[in-house]
Structure formats: structure tokens, C-alpha cells
């Protein structure tokens, strides 16, 4: 990529846009942008921090794009959006987030791509932390804030800017853009229904893995079984047998995380994670396998993982008040919900679960499967409160909403209720909460969910 380019990001505050903007800005390119959430006054702290990093902001009214810039915008944004219309009138070249990220990724000497339905961000963060701890100085592009790299001076550390020659990134199959990437090491965490049919997903992931020098495959995942025949694969998982190259065993849930053994190359290691859940142990096995394929020893990976602090909104404990623990989590599709509820069930205590669906489209695509995950994962005393889906405007079909999801959960045996607003759900959870309970905030595509969780925590503290 040529140096000293100027980029205009339309929707710069998005989870995929923000880290990419930070990477290109740190490499010396000029970056400016707009965001509808900023115009609406949402998450002002995030945008103020971005401005402090030298990024110029404009209202999303068409005043931002300038001649000789490159427009970075989602392919789904309509031409009627003022910034898009202005960029088109100026004749600006347009790239999607994935176009730009893939260009950076493919230019690296060693590129590690992480795909899969669930666990991508966590595995990407784990890989980045292992490589950084081993002195490899990676550049990491993630969709979530990596707590090991964040601090007061860098609160939104969803990117790590290191050596351009080693690039770690999660890659997205939902829009097909995974096809743009040419990985040295390709990881597929798991495959389940999300935005595309299983047939489409198998084709996309097969193409991704076949491009790589090393394909890292989950031997425990039934839908990944066809990839175990690839000549370039190494496998990870808890399945016993010589076919599992990086094997976990003896999983134990702990109040503040988990521990397990990992077996590789004839040696056993003890792993201690600060993150709960068997699914996070599986994520760790994936990261160990990927970094081992990239030249890092298993011993280095195990040592680094003991200090891995996790990601924001990935079973993140916001705090405890009055004996009630508030947890913030990104779970939003059937597989992620199942994993989160499984982690909850490993320890005693009732769960009061709030869920905000991440759109009307996803409810149409996977509502039945989502309901089944909730109904199967909730214990008899657990209670679920569901508000209306997140909606930021546009022409999406809103004929199927949360009431249909809740009806299916109840029919499946789960204790669930639909309340139109999340404020109503919050009030109901606070009224029901008692010492020993855990309140979970679940959902995606809405940065204010964390603020909602902190509000509930504050109210619990006042009433304690």
C-alpha cells in the first residue's frame, strides 16, 4: 500500500472500523470520519478519545469527504446517505472495511487469520497477547477491546499497532469478505448457523483454509469435520486420540476462570485462564495451535495465557453490589448464547439474563435456533428478559420482533418475558435480584449495553 494516503471513514466508531482507522493512522495516513452514533450523542467518550488521537470528525451530513481521499464504508450503506452521496459526487474511490483490512493483512510476511462463528475476537486477542509476550511485536486487528493492551491512555484498544510484517486479524464470513484474505495460518474456531446457510459457510471456510500454509481446525466441532482431511491442517480440541495435535483435558471450572491440561508434542502443560467456560478453554487451544504454527513454543503460549485478561464484553464482570454480580457479554447468536449459558451453569447462583437482539434481520434468519439455545441453556431458576431489537433507523423489515422469540423460548420450557424497552427489563431485573444472583447483559452492535450494565450495578449499590 502506498504511504501518505488520506482516508474518510463513514461509520468510524463501529467495532470493525475503529481499530482499522487506528492502524492506518498510526502508520502515518491521514484519517477523518463521521458516525451517526456521534451525531446522536451516543458514547461521547469514545469519539472524544478518537479526536484526541488526531482523527478529525464531521457530522454525517456530506461535509466530511474531500477530494483525493479514499472512502471507507460498509457496502450495505445506501448511496442516499449524505457522506456517500458527497463522496460519489467527488468521484472518490471506495473501499469496504474488509477491502482495506485485507490489503494490510495480505501485505504482511506472516498473516494469521481467525474465522468461525464464535470465539473469533477472543482467539485473535489471545494470539496477539501470546505473540506480544514472546517479543514478536504483532499488529492486531480485532473487533473488541483487548484488555491487556488497554489503559487510561488507550481505553479503546481493539487494535495493536506493531510490526507490519506480522498481522493478526479476525475475518468475517457473514458478508463473504473472508474470501479476500490470503493467510499464512488460518484458524476456524467452529461453524454454526449465523448469517449464512451451513452450505455457504462450509464453502467459504474451505476456501479460506486451503489458501493457508497451516489450517487450524477444531476437531470437537461436528461441522468442521470435513476440514480434518486437509493435508495442511493441525487440529485442536478435547477429543482424545492421536488425531488431536493440540489436545486439552481435565477441564475444571473455577470461580475466577478455569484450568485444564494441554498435550502437545508428547508434553503436558497446565493452563490457568482468567476467563470462565469450557468454550474459552477451547479458544485457548486454538490460540496455542495457531501461535505454534507461527513459530512460538507451546510453553511460551501457556505462560502468556495465564496473564491474558480477556476482552471487553466477553463475559466481562462489571462488578458486584449487594451480593449480585453484573456481567457484560457479547452473546448474540445461537452458538455464543449456548457457550455463555454453559459457562454460567458451571457455577452456582441464579442467572437473571437480559437480551437485546442485534437486529430484526438476524431474528428472521436464526430466531428459532436462538430460542432453542436459550431454552436448552437456561436452568429452572434462571429468568430471561428480552427487549425489542436494536434499531438505528433504515428500511429493515420489522414484522418479526422479540415477542416471537420469547414465545418460542417459553414453548421450549424457558422462563422468558418480552418488555418493549430495556429500561423496563432493567427495572424488572433489579426488582427480582437477590444476593447470589448474576445479572447478564447480552447483545451486540450497541456500545451502550455496557453503560446499561453499569447503570444497573450503580442502582444495586445504592439499594444495598
N, C-alpha and C positions, 0 to 999 in steps of 0.2 A: 504493500500500500504506500502511496506517495505521502510525504510528510507535509505538514502545514496546511492541512485541509480545514475547511470550516463546515461544521455540521449543525443543522437545526433539527432538534428532536421534538416531534409533536407527540405529547404524552410522555414527557421526560420523567415523570415521577413513578411510572409503572415499575413493577418488580423486575422486569426484564430490561427495561430501558435505562433505569438509573445506573446500574453497575456498568453497563456498556458505555454510557456517557462519561463516567468517571475514568474508565480505562483509556478512552481516546483522548480525553482532556489531559490526563497525566502523561500521555505520550507526546504532548505538545500541540495537538489540534485545537482549534477554536470551537467552543461548544456554546450554543444557546438553545432555548427551547420554550415550550409552553405546556400547560397542563390544565385540563378542565377542573380537576380537583383543586388546584391552586386558586383558580378563579372563583370557585365555590367556597373558599375559605377552609377547605379540609386539610388536615395535617400541616398546619403552617410551619411547624418546627422543621419538618423535613425540607421544605422549599427554602426556608431561611438558611439552613445549613448548606444546601446546594449553591445558593447565591454566594455564601461566604467562601466557596471553593472556586469562585471566579466564573461561574456559569450565569449568563445573562438571561433574564426571564422576560417574557412578553405575555400579555393577555392573549387568549386563543381567539383573536378577532381578525387575523390576517395581517397584523402589523409586524410580526416577527420575521418571517422569511425574507432573506436578502439575496441579491444577485451573487452568483459564484458560490453559493452554499450547496451542500448535499442535504436533501430532506431525508430524515429517518422517521418512518411512520409505519404503523401496522397496515398490512394490506387490506384489512377489513374497514379502515376508516373511509367514510364516504367522501367523494370529491366535493360535496357541498359544505364540508367543514371549512370555515374561513381560511385557516392556515394552509390547508391542502389546495384550496382554490387559488390562493395567492402564490403558492409555490408553483402550481401548474401554469399560472399566467406568466411567471418569470422563467418558465422552462427549466426549472431545477431538476437535476437527476434525483431519482427517488430510490431509497433502499429500505427494505424492512429491517427490523432489529436482527432477524436471523441472517439476512444477507451480510450485514456488517460484522456480526459476530463470527460467522463462518469464514469471512475473509481474514480476520485476525487469527482464528483457530488454524486455518489451513496453511497460513504462512509460518507457523511455528515448526521447529525441528521435531519437537515431541509434543503431540497433542493428545490429551486424554478426554474423551467424550463420554458423558454419563447419560444414558437414556433409560426409559422404563416408566411404568405407570406411577409408581410410588417410590419415594426414597431418593429421588434424583438430587435434590438440594442437599440433603444430609450427607449422601455419599460424596458429592462434589466438595462439600466443606471438609469432610474427613480426609479426602485425598489431598486437598490443599494444605491442611494442617500437617499431615504426615510429611509431605514434600518440604514444606517450610521448616519443619523441625529437623529434617535431615539436611538442611542447608542448600536445598535445590532452588530456592527463590522463584517459585512459580507465579505466573499470572493466573488468577482465578476469577471466572465469571459465574456468578451464582444468582439464584432467584430469591435468596433470603439472606438476612444479615447473619454473618458468621461471627459468633460472639467472641471467639479467640482473637479476632482481628479488630474488634470494635472497642471504642473507649470514648471518653468525653470529647476528644478531638476528632473522632471518626465514628459517630453514632450509627451511621447507615452503611456499615461495611459489608455490603453484598458483593463487593469486588475487592480483589487484592492485586495490586499492580507490582509485578516483579519482572523477571526476565521474559522478554518477548519470545524467546526460543522454547519455553515450556509453558503450555497453555492448557488449563483445565476448565472445562465448561459443561454444565448440564445442557442437553439438547432436547428439542421439543418435537414430539411426534404428532401432537394434536393438529398442527397445521401442515404437516408433511415436510416441514423445513429440515428435519433430521437428514433428509437426502442431500443437503448442501455440504455436509461435513465429511472430511476425509481424516479419520482418526488413526493415530498410531496404536493406541489402546482404546478399545470400545467396550463399554460396560452396559449391560442391560440388567437392571435390578429385578424386574418382574414384568409381567404383562397381564393386564385385565381390562375390562371394558371401561372406557372413559369417554373420549371424544370421537373415536372411530370404531368400526367393527373389528372383531378379532382377526378376521381375514386380512384387512388392510394393515393392521398392526404387525402381523407376522411378516408381511412383505416388506414393510418399512424397516423393521428391526433386522431382518435377514440381510438386507442390502447394507445397512449400517455396519453390521458385524463382519460381513465378508470383505469390506474395504480395509479392515484393520490388520495390523501385524499380529495383534493378540486380541481375541474376543473373550471377554469375561462374562460368564453365563451362570445364572442361578440354577443349580441342579435341583433345588427344592420346589421350583416353580413349574407346575404342570405345563403351562402354556409356553415355557421356554425349552421344553424337552427337545423339539426338533433341532435346536441350535447345538445340542451336545454332539451332533455328528460332524460339526465343522472341524476341519483339520487344525484351524488356528485357535481353538478355544482352550481356556482353562476354566474350571468350574469352582464354585464356592457354595457352601451351604452346610446344613446339619445332617445330610444324608450320609450314612455310613458306607464305606466301601472305597476301593482304590480309585474309583472314577471321580471322587471328590478331591480336587487338588488342594483347596484351602478349606479345611473342614472344622466346623465348630462342634462342641459337645459340652455336656454338663452345665447347661444354662441355669442360672439362679437369679431370680428377681430380688432386688434389694429396695429398701425404702428410698434410697437416693440414686438409683441406677440399676446396674446389673453386672454380673460377672459370668465368664464362661471360659472354656479352653479352646485354643485353636491349634490344629495339627497341620503342619506343612513340612514337606521335605524330610519326613522322619523325625521331626522335633515337635514337642508340645510346648505351648506357651500359655500363660494365664493372662487373660484380658480383663481389665476393670473399666467399665464405662460409667460416665456420669449421666447417662441417658437411660431411661427405663424401656423395657419391652424387648421381646424376642425379635421383633422386626428391626430394632436398632442394632441388635447383635448381628443380624443378617447384613444390615448395611455396613457394619464394621468389617465383616468378612469380605464383602465386595470391595471395600476400600483397600484392605490388605492385599487382595489379589491384584487389583489394578496397579497399586504402587510397586508391588513386587515385580509385575510385568514391566514396569518403567525403570527398574534398576535399584529400587530401595529394598533393604532386607526386611523380612518379617519381624525381626526383633526391633528394628527401628520403628516400624509401624505400630507394634504393640505398645512400645514405650510412649509414643506420641499420643495414641488414643486415650491413654489414662488421663491426659490433660485436655482432651477435647471437650469444650464447654457447650457444644451444641449450637443450634441455630435459633434465631428469634422465631416465635410462633411454631416451633416444633416441640410440642409438649413442654412448653416453657412455663415454669412455675413463677407466677407473678408475685405471689406472697401468700401469707396466711393471716387470718384475723378471726378471733372468736372460735378458734379450732377448725375453721373452714379454709381449705386450700383452694386458690383460684389458679387455673391452668389455662394457658392460651395455646391453641393448636390449629394447624392449617388444614386438618382433615376435611375433605370436601367431596371425594368420590368414594365409591363402594370399598375399594381396597384400603384407602387411607383411613376411612371410618372404622373398618374391621380391625386394622392394626392398632389404632388408638384405643378402641374399646377393649381389645385384648390386653393392652398394657395396663389399663385401668383395673381390669379384673384380676390382675396378678397380686393386688394388694387389697386389704380390707377397706371398707368405707363405701358409703353410698355415693353414686355419681348423679349430680344434677347437671344435665347437659343442655347447653344452648347451641342451636344450629341455625345459621343463616345460609341458605342455598346461594351458590355463587352465580346464579343466573336462571332465567326461565328456560333457555335453550338446554342447559345441562339437565334440568328436571325432566324435560321431554325425552332426552337421549337416554338417561340412566336412572330415572326416578324409581322404577320397580326394583332395580338392583340395589340402589341406595337404601330403600326402605327395608329390603331383606337384610342388609348389613346391620342396620340399626336394630331390627327386631331380633336378629341372632346374637348380637354382641351385648345387648343390654341385659343386666341381671334383674331379678324380680323387683328389687327395691329401687333400681335406677329410674330416673324420670327425665324425659326429653321435652324441651320447649323449643318450638320452631316458629320463627317469624317469616315474613314474606321474603322472597329472594331479593338480593341486592339489585338495584336498578339505577343506572346513571343517565337514563334517557335513551332515545333512539326508537326504532320501529319494531323491536323484537315482539314476537307473538307472546302475549301474556295470558293466554287462555288456560294454561296448566300451571297452577301455583302450589304453594306449600300445603294447602288443605288436602290435595290429592296425596301428597307424600305422607302426611300424618295419618290419613285414612288407611293407607297400605301398611304403615308401621303398626297401627292399632290392630288391624286384621291379622298381622303376624305375631301378635302377642306382646308388643312393646307398649309401655306406658308413655304416651306422647300426646301433646296438645299443641294446636296451632293458635298463635296470637299474632295479630297483624303486625305489631311493632316490636322491636327488640326492647324498647323501654318497658312494655307490658311484660315481656318474658323475664326481664331482669327483676322487676318488682315481684313477680311470682316466685322466682328462684330465691330471692332474699327472704321472702316470707316463709318458704319451706326449709331453708338451710338450718342445719344444726351442727354442733361440734362433731367432727369426724367425717363430715361430708367433703366431697371435692366438687367444685363448680368448674365445668369445662366450657370454654368458648371455642366453638368450631366454625370454620368457614374460610373462604378465600376471596381474593380480589377486592378487599376492603381494608385499608390500613387502619380504619377507626375501630376495628374489632378489638385490637389491643387496648385502645383507650376505654372501650366499653368494659373490658375485664378489669381495668384499673379502677374505674368508677365503682364497680361492684365491690371490689376489695376495700375501697375507701369507705363505702357505706357499711360494710361489715365491721370495719374498725370502729366506726362511730357508735354502732349499736352494741359493741362487745362490752 
